[in-house]
Amino acid sequence: MNPGSSVTPSSDSDTLELSGQVLHQRAWRMPDLVVYQHAPEEWWVAPLDEELPLIRLNRMGASLLGAMDGRATIQTLLAQFGKWVCGPDRKTGRWHLERWSLPRYSLCYFGTEAPSGHSVHAKWDLLLQRVRERWHENAPTDSETQLHEFHRQGIHGHQGHFELIETTVSHLFREPCDALQGSSYGRRLAQTLKQLGWWTPKPRRVVEVGAGLGYVSQEMARELASHERRGVEYLFLDLTRPFLTAQVQVAQQAGWSAQAIHADAERLPFADGSVDLIIDNENLADMTPLHLTPQELDTGQGTTSQHQAALELLRRLRLSLDRPYPNDAIVNYGAIMFLMETWRVLKPGGHALLIEFGIDQGWPNPVRLPGHTEYEVQFSHLRHVARWLGFREQYCPLPQLLSIRPETHVLCTGAAYAIRRFCEAEGRPFAIRAYTHPELEKALGDMLPRLTGLHYHQVLDPAWFGLWDFKALLLEKPGGFHRPAYHESKGFRWYSQR
């Protein structure tokens, strides 16, 4: 991870040339780098790239890693460790120095100054994010259809997808945890729906869009009593066929009457006014983006039929767009189409809960993930469209919706990925999730004392998962019959009518 080098690694054969100015740079071991002492004379570290094997070090290799403290130059490290064998694979210190700072490894940083301080470009978590984005490097070749293609054809199985490729908030909190007051993500959603009155009367047809592996439905079922689930039809709608089987299986085991539909959420396959509740959890960023030019936005003339249709829709919606227009103006066209479809298929009095990461101002940016790129959701645009359609809408950050305990400390996600690799190599189970220290201790047992470099963040710290970037949009289609609301006090029932 060397900003002074022009090396752009693409294979394990790529190396950093240890000559010239590089020799005078200093080396810092990556903060939060997890080191596992597997045996008395063998230590393991995990490269950032999952396709690279674990790095196994002997005592000399561990000493080389420890010497990267920001004081020693590359020249000094090369003279001290370069010729010595640093692991059971017989690789020398020079071999490791030529690779460890490259993006695919990302075990250390070579530079003239430490990447620390108050500059936003110097924070370690942002530095790692930029390394990941540079490593994936798929944005320049992205097309407006790449997300559909990825979810239709790029995912061949569900095993490991949310552990390695696309870790979501709901996946991290799929089990009860302290941050959610001993509850799980799905149970907190069910509690919220009941508090909002969305389960009174209970919905007869629920549609969950892009439900991943079905954990939200499973945990919602555990929160709802059997009579609250009785008579409810739970439908899963997903572009990715491998997920549908898992979703239905999990939901049926949890007690839902569940079915699966392979379809596109931007064109919902339901009749008008036929759905009571729609749950879309962390999918809006996967819907079709349009890349419009300033000229298209200024003239209202699209370069393709889809762009022309989008420009006419934006004009009809009277959507205010920030100027000056960027050269690549991204519009969440698919999310807008989904919102319009939601209005069409909901019954009067029906509801929708939409959760995703996004922004309130400016233009969406790409977020690069392995194999595909997602896009921030511009929620002020969606809220405008919702009101234009006629929805009653409420909007809040996801931590507020879930009543997350801000003081809870959870394991750094990078550490969790490294531990998963160590456990996989040892044939031990380990799942990626939000771990407090007691929860990690329970999961790892005697392995925990042999791990160094573990770091815990406050759950709302942006360096952990950026939970404040996730928003919740709650929608109600007017026209339904509302039962009188009441509360009880000292044996009396006090009614109010909305």
C-alpha positions in Angstrom: 0.0 0.0 0.0 2.5 2.5 -1.2 1.4 5.9 -2.5 4.9 6.6 -3.7 4.9 3.7 -6.0 3.3 3.4 -9.5 2.8 -0.3 -9.0 -0.7 -1.5 -9.7 -0.7 -5.2 -8.7 -2.8 -7.6 -10.6 -1.2 -10.9 -9.7 0.9 -12.5 -7.0 3.9 -12.1 -9.3 3.8 -8.3 -8.9 6.4 -6.9 -6.6 7.6 -3.5 -5.4 11.1 -2.6 -6.6 13.2 -2.0 -3.5 15.5 0.6 -4.9 15.9 4.4 -5.2 13.6 6.5 -3.0 11.7 3.4 -1.8 14.7 2.5 0.3 14.5 5.7 2.2 10.8 5.3 3.1 9.7 4.0 6.4 7.4 1.1 7.2 4.4 1.1 9.4 2.5 -2.1 10.3 -1.2 -1.8 9.5 -3.1 -0.8 12.6 -5.6 -3.5 13.7 -3.6 -6.1 11.9 -4.5 -9.4 13.5 -1.7 -11.8 14.1 -2.4 -15.4 15.2 0.2 -17.5 16.9 -0.8 -20.9 15.5 2.1 -22.8 17.1 5.0 -22.0 19.4 7.2 -21.1 16.3 4.5 -20.2 13.7 2.5 -17.0 13.3 -0.3 -16.3 10.7 -1.5 -13.1 9.1 -4.2 -12.7 6.4 -3.7 -10.6 3.2 -6.5 -8.3 2.2 -7.1 -10.3 -1.0 -9.1 -13.4 -0.1 -7.6 -15.2 -3.1 -4.1 -15.1 -1.6 -3.1 -17.8 0.9 -2.5 -17.0 4.5 1.1 -15.8 5.3 2.8 -18.1 7.7 5.8 -16.7 9.5 8.5 -18.1 11.7 10.1 -16.1 14.6 12.3 -14.1 12.1 9.2 -13.2 10.0 7.3 -12.2 13.1 10.2 -10.0 14.1 10.2 -8.4 10.6 6.5 -7.6 11.0 7.1 -6.2 14.5 10.0 -4.0 13.3 7.6 -2.1 11.1 7.0 0.6 13.7 7.4 3.7 11.6 11.1 4.3 12.7 13.0 1.8 10.5 13.6 2.6 6.8 13.1 -0.1 4.1 16.9 0.0 3.6 17.4 -0.9 7.3 14.8 -3.6 7.3 16.3 -5.1 4.1 19.7 -5.2 5.6 18.5 -6.7 8.8 16.0 -9.3 7.5 16.3 -9.4 3.7 18.4 -12.6 3.3 16.8 -14.6 6.2 14.1 -17.2 5.7 11.0 -15.7 7.3 8.5 -18.6 7.2 8.0 -22.3 6.6 7.6 -21.7 2.9 11.3 -20.7 2.8 10.4 -17.1 1.5 13.0 -14.5 2.5 12.6 -11.2 4.2 13.2 -9.5 0.8 10.3 -11.4 -0.7 7.9 -10.2 2.0 9.2 -6.6 1.8 8.5 -6.6 -1.9 4.9 -7.6 -1.4 3.4 -6.7 1.9 2.8 -3.0 1.1 1.0 -3.8 -2.1 -2.9 -3.4 -2.1 -3.6 -7.1 -2.4 -1.6 -7.7 0.8 -2.2 -4.4 2.7 -0.2 -5.6 5.7 1.9 -2.5 6.0 2.4 1.0 4.7 5.6 2.4 3.1 6.0 6.2 3.0 7.9 9.2 4.2 5.2 10.2 6.8 2.7 8.2 8.7 -0.8 8.2 7.3 -2.3 9.6 10.5 -3.6 13.0 11.7 -6.7 15.1 11.0 -6.7 15.0 7.2 -9.6 12.9 5.9 -7.2 11.4 3.4 -5.0 10.2 6.2 -7.4 8.2 8.4 -6.6 4.6 8.5 -10.1 3.4 7.9 -10.5 5.7 4.8 -7.1 4.6 3.6 -8.1 1.0 3.8 -11.3 1.8 1.9 -9.4 3.5 -0.9 -7.1 0.4 -1.1 -10.1 -1.9 -1.4 -11.6 0.3 -4.1 -8.3 0.5 -6.0 -7.9 -3.2 -5.7 -11.4 -4.0 -7.1 -11.0 -1.3 -9.8 -14.3 -2.1 -11.5 -15.9 1.3 -11.7 -14.3 2.4 -15.1 -15.9 -0.6 -16.8 -19.3 -0.5 -15.1 -22.4 -0.2 -17.3 -25.9 0.8 -16.3 -26.9 -2.9 -16.5 -24.0 -4.3 -14.5 -26.0 -4.6 -11.2 -28.8 -6.5 -12.9 -26.3 -8.8 -14.6 -24.3 -9.4 -11.4 -27.4 -10.3 -9.4 -28.9 -12.4 -12.1 -25.7 -14.3 -13.2 -22.7 -13.2 -11.1 -23.8 -14.9 -7.9 -23.6 -18.7 -8.3 -24.4 -19.7 -4.8 -25.3 -18.1 -1.5 -22.6 -19.7 0.7 -20.2 -17.1 1.9 -21.7 -14.2 -0.2 -22.6 -12.0 2.8 -19.5 -13.1 4.6 -17.0 -12.1 1.9 -18.6 -10.1 -0.9 -21.5 -8.0 0.5 -21.7 -7.9 4.3 -24.8 -6.0 5.3 -26.0 -4.4 8.5 -28.7 -7.0 8.9 -26.1 -9.8 8.4 -23.9 -8.4 11.1 -26.8 -8.2 13.5 -28.6 -11.3 12.5 -28.2 -12.8 16.0 -29.1 -11.3 19.3 -26.5 -8.8 20.5 -25.8 -6.2 23.2 -25.9 -3.3 20.7 -29.6 -4.1 20.0 -30.4 -4.5 23.7 -30.2 -8.3 23.5 -32.3 -8.5 20.3 -31.5 -9.1 16.7 -32.0 -7.0 13.6 -35.1 -8.8 12.5 -36.7 -8.8 15.9 -36.1 -5.1 16.3 -37.8 -4.5 12.9 -40.8 -6.6 14.0 -41.0 -4.6 17.3 -40.8 -1.4 15.3 -43.6 -2.4 12.9 -45.8 -3.3 15.9 -45.0 0.0 17.7 -45.9 1.9 14.5 -49.3 0.1 14.3 -48.4 -1.6 11.0 -49.4 -5.0 12.5 -52.8 -3.7 13.7 -54.6 -5.0 11.7 -51.9 -7.5 10.6 -51.0 -7.5 6.9 -52.3 -10.3 4.8 -49.6 -10.1 2.1 -46.0 -9.2 3.0 -43.4 -8.9 0.3 -39.7 -8.8 1.2 -37.5 -7.6 -1.6 -33.9 -9.0 -1.9 -34.0 -10.8 1.4 -30.5 -12.2 1.3 -30.5 -15.5 3.2 -33.8 -14.9 4.9 -32.6 -14.1 8.4 -34.8 -11.0 8.8 -37.9 -13.1 8.2 -36.6 -15.7 10.6 -36.0 -13.2 13.4 -39.3 -11.4 12.8 -41.1 -14.7 13.2 -39.4 -15.2 16.6 -40.7 -11.9 17.7 -44.3 -12.4 16.5 -46.6 -14.8 18.2 -48.1 -17.6 16.1 -51.5 -15.9 16.0 -49.8 -12.8 14.7 -48.3 -14.8 11.8 -51.4 -16.9 11.1 -53.0 -16.0 7.8 -50.1 -13.9 6.6 -48.6 -14.7 3.2 -44.9 -14.0 3.2 -43.5 -13.6 -0.3 -39.8 -13.2 -1.2 -38.9 -11.4 -4.4 -35.3 -11.6 -5.7 -33.2 -11.3 -8.9 -30.8 -13.9 -7.5 -32.2 -17.4 -7.9 -29.8 -19.1 -5.4 -31.0 -16.9 -2.6 -34.7 -17.7 -3.1 -34.4 -21.4 -2.0 -32.6 -20.4 1.2 -35.1 -17.6 1.9 -38.1 -19.9 1.7 -36.5 -22.7 3.6 -35.5 -20.4 6.5 -38.9 -18.6 6.6 -40.9 -21.8 6.6 -38.8 -23.3 9.3 -39.5 -20.2 11.3 -43.3 -20.6 10.9 -44.2 -18.4 7.9 -46.4 -19.4 5.0 -43.7 -18.4 2.5 -43.2 -18.5 -1.3 -40.5 -17.2 -3.6 -40.8 -15.1 -6.8 -37.9 -14.6 -9.2 -38.5 -11.1 -10.5 -37.2 -7.6 -10.8 -38.3 -5.1 -8.1 -38.3 -2.3 -10.6 -41.2 -4.1 -12.3 -43.2 -5.7 -9.5 -45.2 -8.7 -10.7 -48.3 -7.9 -8.5 -51.7 -6.5 -9.3 -52.6 -3.0 -8.4 -53.5 -2.6 -4.7 -52.7 -6.2 -3.8 -49.9 -5.9 -1.2 -50.2 -4.8 2.5 -46.5 -4.5 3.4 -43.3 -4.2 1.5 -39.9 -4.6 3.2 -36.8 -3.6 1.2 -33.7 -4.0 3.3 -30.4 -2.8 1.9 -31.3 -3.2 -1.8 -31.9 0.2 -3.2 -28.2 0.7 -3.9 -28.4 -2.4 -6.1 -31.0 -1.0 -8.4 -30.4 0.5 -11.8 -28.3 3.7 -11.8 -28.3 6.1 -14.8 -25.1 8.0 -15.7 -26.4 11.3 -17.2 -24.2 14.1 -18.7 -24.6 17.8 -17.9 -25.6 18.3 -21.5 -28.5 15.8 -21.2 -29.7 17.4 -18.0 -29.5 20.9 -19.5 -31.2 20.1 -22.7 -33.6 17.4 -21.6 -32.4 15.3 -24.6 -31.2 11.8 -23.7 -28.5 9.9 -25.7 -30.5 6.7 -25.3 -34.2 5.8 -25.1 -33.8 4.9 -21.4 -32.0 8.2 -20.7 -34.8 10.1 -22.5 -37.5 8.3 -20.6 -35.7 9.1 -17.3 -35.3 12.8 -18.2 -39.0 13.0 -19.0 -39.8 11.3 -15.7 -37.6 13.7 -13.7 -39.3 16.6 -15.4 -42.7 15.2 -14.6 -41.7 14.6 -11.0 -40.4 18.2 -10.8 -37.3 16.8 -9.1 -34.9 19.6 -8.1 -31.3 18.6 -9.0 -28.2 20.2 -7.6 -26.1 22.4 -9.8 -23.5 22.6 -11.2 -24.1 19.1 -12.7 -21.1 16.8 -12.4 -19.6 15.2 -15.5 -21.0 11.9 -14.4 -24.4 12.7 -12.7 -25.7 9.5 -11.2 -29.5 9.2 -10.7 -31.0 6.3 -8.7 -33.4 5.6 -11.5 -34.2 2.0 -10.5 -35.0 3.1 -6.9 -37.4 5.7 -8.2 -39.1 3.1 -10.5 -39.3 0.7 -7.5 -40.9 3.5 -5.4 -43.5 4.1 -8.1 -44.2 0.4 -8.3 -44.6 0.3 -4.6 -47.3 3.0 -4.8 -49.1 1.0 -7.5 -49.2 -2.4 -5.7 -49.8 -1.3 -2.2 -53.4 -1.3 -0.9 -54.8 1.9 0.5 -53.5 1.9 4.1 -50.5 -0.3 3.1 -47.0 0.4 4.2 -43.4 0.1 3.0 -40.1 0.1 4.9 -37.0 1.0 2.8 -33.5 0.8 4.3 -30.2 1.6 2.6 -27.0 3.6 2.9 -27.3 7.0 1.3 -27.0 10.7 1.4 -29.3 13.7 1.8 -27.4 16.3 -0.3 -25.4 16.2 -3.5 -25.0 13.5 -6.0 -24.6 9.7 -5.4 -21.1 8.3 -5.5 -20.1 4.7 -6.5 -19.2 2.2 -3.8 -17.0 -0.5 -5.2 -17.4 -4.1 -4.0 -15.9 -7.3 -5.3 -17.4 -8.0 -8.7 -19.8 -5.1 -8.8 -20.3 -1.5 -7.9 -23.2 -0.1 -5.9 -24.4 3.5 -5.6 -25.3 5.7 -2.7 -29.0 6.5 -2.6 -30.0 10.1 -2.7 -32.8 10.1 -0.1 -34.0 13.6 -0.6 -34.9 12.6 -4.2 -36.7 9.5 -3.0 -38.6 11.5 -0.3 -39.6 14.1 -3.0 -40.9 11.3 -5.2 -42.8 9.6 -2.3 -44.6 12.9 -1.5 -45.3 13.5 -5.2 -46.9 10.1 -5.4 -49.0 10.8 -2.3 -47.3 8.8 0.4 -47.2 9.8 4.0 -43.5 9.5 4.8 -41.2 9.4 7.8 -37.4 9.3 7.7 -34.7 8.7 10.2 -31.1 7.2 10.5 -31.1 3.5 10.9 -29.5 3.6 14.4 -32.5 5.6 15.6 -34.9 3.1 14.1 -33.2 0.2 15.8 -32.5 2.0 19.1 -28.9 1.0 18.9 -26.9 1.4 22.1 -24.1 3.8 21.1 -21.8 2.9 24.0 -21.5 -0.7 22.8 -18.0 -1.7 21.6 -17.8 -4.3 18.8 -14.9 -6.0 17.0 -13.3 -4.3 14.0 -14.8 -5.9 10.9 -11.3 -6.3 9.4 -10.3 -8.3 12.4 -13.4 -10.5 12.0 -12.5 -11.2 8.3 -9.0 -12.2 9.4 -10.2 -14.5 12.2 -12.6 -16.1 9.8 -9.7 -17.1 7.6 -7.7 -18.4 10.5 -10.6 -20.5 11.7 -11.3 -21.8 8.1 -7.7 -22.9 7.9 -8.1 -24.8 11.2 -11.5 -26.3 10.2 -13.3 -24.3 13.0 -16.6 -22.5 12.5 -16.6 -18.7 12.7 -19.3 -16.4 11.3 -18.9 -12.7 10.4 -21.1 -10.6 12.8 -21.0 -7.8 15.3 -19.0 -9.2 18.2 -18.6 -7.7 21.7 -15.6 -9.0 23.6 -17.7 -11.5 25.7 -19.4 -12.7 22.5 -16.0 -13.2 20.8 -14.6 -15.0 23.8 -17.6 -17.4 23.7 -17.1 -18.0 19.9 -13.3 -18.6 20.0 -12.6 -20.1 23.4 -8.9 -21.0 23.8 -8.0 -19.5 20.4 -8.6 -15.9 21.6 -5.5 -15.5 23.8 -3.3 -16.4 20.8 -4.7 -13.5 18.7 -3.0 -10.0 18.9 -4.0 -6.8 17.3 -7.7 -7.0 18.1 -9.4 -3.7 18.2 -13.0 -2.7 19.2 -14.9 0.3 18.0 -18.0 2.0 19.4 -20.8 0.6 17.3 -21.7 4.0 15.9 -18.0 5.0 15.1 -17.8 5.6 11.3 -14.6 3.5 11.3 -16.6 0.4 12.2 -19.4 0.2 9.6 -20.7 3.7 9.1 -24.1 3.0 10.5 -25.1 6.6 10.4 -24.9 6.5 6.6 -27.8 4.0 6.6 -31.3 5.6 6.5 -34.8 4.3 6.9 -37.8 5.6 4.8 -41.2 4.6 6.2 -44.1 5.0 3.9 -47.9 4.8 4.2 -50.4 4.9 1.3 -53.4 6.9 2.5 -56.9 5.6 2.3 -57.0 2.7 4.7 -59.3 2.4 7.6 -57.5 3.3 10.9 -58.6 1.8 14.1 -58.8 4.1 17.1 -55.4 4.2 19.0 -55.5 4.0 22.7 -53.4 3.8 25.8 -54.3 2.5 29.3 -53.8 4.3 32.6 -55.0 3.3 36.0 -57.6 1.0 34.6 -58.9 3.6 32.1 -58.5 3.3 28.3 -57.9 6.6 26.6 -58.8 6.7 22.8 -57.6 9.0 20.0 -58.5 8.9 16.4 -56.1 9.7 13.6 
